[in-house]
């Protein structure tokens, strides 16, 4: 049994010095959580399902053994995975994890020169004939062709082995398999992507005023990054996705459906999926009629998917004003309260009434509320998202 080597290495102590000549990566790094972990042998990136934030995990013992240039390249390697959606949505359907992992590493490592031993690189080792600087999708096609040729060469037939080298990755891609992820994780991925695009936009703005500009980021990569942030996620789809993934199953007896195992003895079970969702609408004076109209218009579309409870609030919740918006109904935008804003009021109401999820439509112009017993998401405009009064790990979605 290999004894674990303990170390006091803390990446946060080194990160500023490592990225002093990399303004772009420094701007990204300030927005990405970095956590030590002995559960992975080297390093990796993932979406934290609880916070819907991207985070970088690293093994302190591994990082302590690396040279300074190698540490920098590993950090950049992990951030490139984030920048190009390798962690969340870019993997083609039906492709095995290993071959996609190889393809993404080859695409990134084309642009890095001081990686530690074991990193996949075009033009080296098994990939001597691979051109440098291609996309992950282009390397995927080359790897598929190589795998088929290796299978035929070995005389094992098409269904034997995967035809790829046994080893090659130096980092961990264990949490990337979107096809086997829970609905909660998939929702977290979508929210993390939305946040990352905002981070990228802010980072690009920051480096415009820096004399070092993009640092070591090649012109080709600069073009790809800019193209990626111009692809905007639809906040309406995000809201609908949140509602859909909140649905839970309920069972009830029915005489119309036979029990498959005990026919005519026990009644069958009919499974229905529903979401017990509270949507709190901030009606304080700082929320404009235009914002309220925008919120209500989208709620009318959401009512095609689910029934939910509308909780108007300002600094209090008046239970007499709370109502159920039933599936298929229509309601006009209306202001029924005019006071200040206290987010503890709707949080208390939701906590006491056993909801599955809580969406708060607001301008965020109030202090941080108490914890929610169910998952909570905040929706506001871009203007207020940039000026919120408190920091939170819960999803904050900016609408148009």
N, C-alpha and C positions, 0 to 999 in steps of 0.2 A: 504493500500500500504506500502510495506516494504521500509524504508528509507535506502539508500546506505550508508554503513560505509566507510568513507574515511581513508586511511592510507598512510604513507610515506614508508612503507616496500619496500625495494629494494633487491631482491634476489641476485643480483650481489655483494652486500656488504657482504653477508654471505657465498657465494658459496665456496670460497677458504678455509675458516675455516671448513665448513661442510665436505669438501672432502679431508682434510689434511691426513687422514689415508686410503684414497681410490685412490691410484695412477692411476688405470685404469679408473675409472669414472671421475677423475679429467682431464685426457687426453682427454676423450670424451667431457666433459663439455666445455673445451676451444674452441671446434669446433662447438658447438651448440648454436644458438641464443636463448636468453631467453627474453621474452617480457611480461610485466604486462598487464592484460586484465580483465575488469569487465564483459565481455561477457560470461565467463564461471564461474561456481560457485567454482571450485577448481583448477584443473590443467589439462593439456592435451598436446599432441604432434601432429604435423601435418607437411605436406610439404607446404611451402609457394609457391603458383603457380607463383609468379612474380620472385622470386630468385632461385627457384628449390633447396632450402635449407631446411633441417629439422629445426624446431624451437619448443621450449617449451613455451607454454602460461601458465601463472599462475595468480590466483587472489590474489593480495597482502593482502586483508583482511583475506582470508582463511589461507594463509601461516603465517600471524602474530599470529594467534591463536594456531598454532601447536607447540609442543615441539621440541627441537633440534633434537632428534632421529627421530621423525616423519617427519620433513622436509627432513632429509637425505633419509629416506626410500621412500618418495614420489618422490624425484628426481631420485633415482635409479630405481623406478618402471617405470617412464616415459622413461628413457634411455633404459631400457630393451625392451620396446615396439619397439624402433627404431632398436636395435641390432638384433631383430628376425623378422624383416619385417612385424610386425603386422599392421603397419600403411599403408603399400603400397600393397604388392603383395601376401602375404601369405594366405589370406582368401580364402577358397574353394568357387568355383562358386555355386550359388544357395542357399547359407546359409544365414539365416536371421542375421541382424546385432547384435541383442541382444544376441543371443546364442553364436556367435563368440566372442563378447566382453567379455562375462563371461568366455569363455574358455581361452582367452589370459590372463585375470587377474588371473585366478586360476594357470596357468602355472608359471607366474612370482612370485606371492605372496607365492608360496611354498618356495621361497628362501629369503623371507623378514620377519623380526620378530617384527618390531616396527611401523607397519602401523597404520594410524588413524582409528577411528571407522567407520564401514561401508564397509571395504575392504573385498572382497571375499577371503576365505582361505580354502584349502582342509582340511578336518577333523573337520571343525567348522560349526555350524548352519545347513543350508539345505544340506551342503556338508560333513556331518559327515562321510559318508561311502567312500568318495573319497580318494584315496591314494595320498600322497604328492610326488612331484618331477616329474610329468608326463609332456608330451608335450601338447601344445595347441590343437593339433589334437586329442590326447588321451582324453583330458577333453571334447572336442566337442562330441565325441562318448558317453561318460558317461552322458553328459547333454541331449543329444538327447534321450537316454534311460530313463532318469529321467523324461523328459517332457512327454513322451508317457505314462509312468506309472502314472503320476499325472493326466493326462487327463482321463484315465480309472477309476482311483480311485474316481474322482469327478463325474463320470457318465455323462460327458458332450459330450463324443464322440470325435473322432480324430480331427475334424476341429474346436474345440472350445478352444480359448485361446492358450497360448504358453506353458503352463505347467511349467514355470520357476518362481522363486521368483520375486515379483514386484520390489524390490530394491536390490542393492548389489554393484554397481560400485561407487567408490568415485571420479573417474576422468572422463574426457570427451573424448569420442571417436567419436565425431560428424562429423569429417572431413575424416573418414576412408572409406566410402562406395565407393570403386573403380568402382563398376558396374554402378553407377549413375553419375560419375565424367565426366567433360568435357575432350575433347581430350588434351587441354592445361594442365590440371591438371595431367592427366595420363602420359603425356610426362615429366612433372616436377617430378613426382614420380620416373620414371626410372632414370632420371639424379641424383636425390637425393640419390637413392640406390647406384649408381656408386660412388658418392662422399663418402658416408658413409663407403663403403668397404675400400676406401683409408684411411679414418680417423681411422678405426679399425686397419688396418695394422700398421699405424704409432703409435697408442696407445699401441699395443702389443710390438712394438720395444722399446718404451719409458720405459715400466715397467720392461723390462729385466735388466735394470741398477738400479732399485729401490730396496732397502732393504725390502720394504713392499710388493713388488710384486703386486699380484692381489687384495690385500686388502681383503674385505669380499666376493669376488666372489668365489662361490663354485667350486670344481673340475669339477662337472658335467656341470656347466654353462661355465666354461673355455673351455671345449671340444666343446660345442655347438657353442661358439663364434668363435673359431678357424676354425671349420668346415664351418661356415657361410661365413667367409672372403675368404675361398678357392674357393668358387663358384664365378667365374669371369663372369661379364657381357661382352657381345660381343660389342665392340665399333662400329662395322659395323652395328649391329642391332640398336644401339642408333642413328646413323646417318640416317638410313633409316626411323626410327620411327619419327625423327624430320621432315623429308621431308613429310611423309604421313600426319602428324597432322597439317601441315601448309596449306594444300589444302583448298581453299575456293570455294564456289559455284558461278557459273555464269549462267545466264539464257539467252536463245535466242529463238526467235519465230521459229516455224517449222510447215510446212504444213503436214509433215508425221505423226505427233502425234496430235490426236484430243484433243481439250480442253474438259475436262470431264464435265464441267458445262455448257458451251455454244458451243455445237457441231455445226460445220459448220458455226458458226457466227464469233468466234474469233479463231485465230491460237493457237495451243497448245504451251506449253513451254517445252523445253528440258534443263535439268539441267546438267551441266558439272562441274566437280571439278578439280581445277588446283592449282598449287602453283607458285607464282611469286618469285622465290628464287635467291638470289645473292650468289655466292660462290667466295669469294676473296682468291686468292692464293698468298701468300707471296713469292716473287721471289728474295728477297735480297740475298746478298752473304753468309749470315750465314745459309741459308736453303740449306741443302745438296741435291744433285741429287737423293740420295736414298729416302729422304723424299718426294720430288716431285713425284717420281715414285710411291710411296705408295699412295699418295693422288690421282693421276690420275687413278690408277688402281681401286680404290673404286668409283671414280666418274663415271667410265665406267659402273659399276653395278647400280649406282643410276640412270643413264640415262634410265634404263628400267622402272623406276617409274615416272619420271617427266622430263620436260624440264627446264633448269635453265641457268642463265647467269654467265659466268665465267669472273671474274674481276682480271686480273693480276695486281700486284702492288709492288712497293718497297717504295720509299719515295713519289711517286706520282702515279696517275692513268692516263694512256694514253688511252683516249676513243677509239683510233683507234685499240687498241689491245684487247678491250672487245668484246666478241662474245657469241652467244647463242649456248649452247650445247643442241641440240634437242633430244627428246626422241628416243632412239634406235640407235643414232649415236655412233661412236667411235672416240676418239682423242688420239694421242700420247702425252706422257709427254714431255713438252718443256719448256726451260727457255728463256724468251724474255726480261727480265730486270735484272739488276745487281747492283742496287744502295743500299741505306740504307733502313731502315724500318720506316714508319710513318703510324700508324693505323688511323689517322684522314683522310688520303687520301681516302681509300675505304669507310670509314664511310660517308664522305661527298657525295661520288658518290651514295651510296645506299640511303641515306636520300633524295637526290634530284630526285630519279627516282622511287619512289613509290613501293618499294619491300615489300613483306609480311614477309620475313625472310632473315637473313644474316648469313652465315657460313664462318668463317675465318680460313683458313688452314695456320698455321704459327709456328714459333719457340718462339713466345711471347717475343722476345728480343727487346722491345721498350717501351717507356712510355705509360701510360694509355691513351686511346683515348677518344674523346668526346662521348656523349650519342648517342645511336642509336634510330631512330624513330620506328623501327620494332624489333622483337625479334632477338637476336644475340647469336650465339654459337661459341665457340672457339675450335679448334681441333689441337692437337700437339702431340708430343711424350711424353712418361712417363718422360724422362730425363728433357725436358723443362717445363713440367707441374710442376715439383718440384722446378724449378728455375725461374719461371715467374717474370717479372720485375714489375708487378702491381697486386694488389688484385682486384677482381671483384666478384659480386654476379651473374654474368651471367654464364651459364654452360661452364665448361672447361673439355673437354673429352680427356683423354690420350689414344693414339693408340699404338699398338704393334710395 
